[in-house]
Amino acid sequence: MQIPKIQKIDQQQIYPCPCRKRAKLQPITLTDAFGCDRCPLIFVVEDSGNSLVQLGGIDPHRRVWQWNGIKWLARREMTKYQIEVMPMQLLLLSVTLMLLLLLLSLNMELAMGLPLALIAVTPLVLVIWWWLLMRTRP
């Protein structure tokens, strides 16, 4: 079974609404926008005609969809927080955990195998976690 590819959005065509079942997106006259016939949502076409973006609404995050010829596919966008702040937090958390584990292993006279293993595994887990977050980037 072939997976349908992303198609360019035609400004003159009527599409199903990505938010509601049985609702239709219709072009708004004299604009490059679409309006839903069952709710007050307005959508614009971006990314060279490949993405549909919801304007307004109460959700602070941009909601973006792409049309594959059959249905809308939600596309995740990285926020400013995920791009700029999170890497620094992960680095700080990793260093803090490594120092804490090192201090615990020295003060409590534990066998050095477990603390050293935890010190080695913690950054690896954080790197894998960051990679999984970045993997969802469009």
JOTA-V817529 format. One record per pair of residues at least 6 apart in sequence whose ideal C-beta (glycine too) atoms are under 7 Angstrom apart, sorted by the first residue. I is the first residue (numbers start at 1). J is the second residue. If there is no record, write none. Layout:
# JOTA-V817529
I|J + I|J
This chain:
# JOTA-V817529
4|68 + 4|69 + 4|70 + 5|68 + 6|50 + 6|66 + 6|67 + 6|68 + 7|67 + 7|68 + 7|69 + 8|49 + 8|50 + 9|45 + 9|49 + 9|50 + 9|52 + 9|67 + 11|27 + 11|32 + 11|45 + 12|27 + 14|24 + 14|25 + 14|26 + 15|25 + 15|67 + 16|24 + 17|23 + 17|24 + 17|25 + 17|36 + 17|38 + 18|52 + 18|65 + 18|72 + 19|39 + 19|41 + 20|36 + 20|38 + 20|39 + 23|36 + 23|37 + 23|38 + 23|39 + 24|37 + 25|34 + 25|36 + 25|43 + 26|34 + 26|35 + 26|37 + 27|34 + 28|34 + 28|35 + 32|44 + 32|45 + 33|42 + 33|43 + 33|44 + 34|43 + 35|42 + 41|54 + 41|57 + 42|55 + 42|56 + 43|52 + 43|53 + 43|54 + 43|55 + 44|53 + 44|55 + 45|52 + 46|53 + 50|66 + 51|64 + 51|66 + 51|75 + 52|64 + 52|65 + 53|62 + 53|64 + 54|63 + 61|79 + 62|77 + 64|75 + 64|77 + 65|72 + 65|73 + 65|74 + 65|75 + 66|73 + 66|75 + 75|138 + 76|136 + 76|138 + 77|138 + 78|137 + 82|133 + 90|126 + 90|130 + 93|126 + 94|122 + 94|123 + 94|126 + 97|122 + 98|119 + 98|122 + 101|115 + 101|118 + 101|119 + 102|119 + 104|115 + 105|112 + 105|115
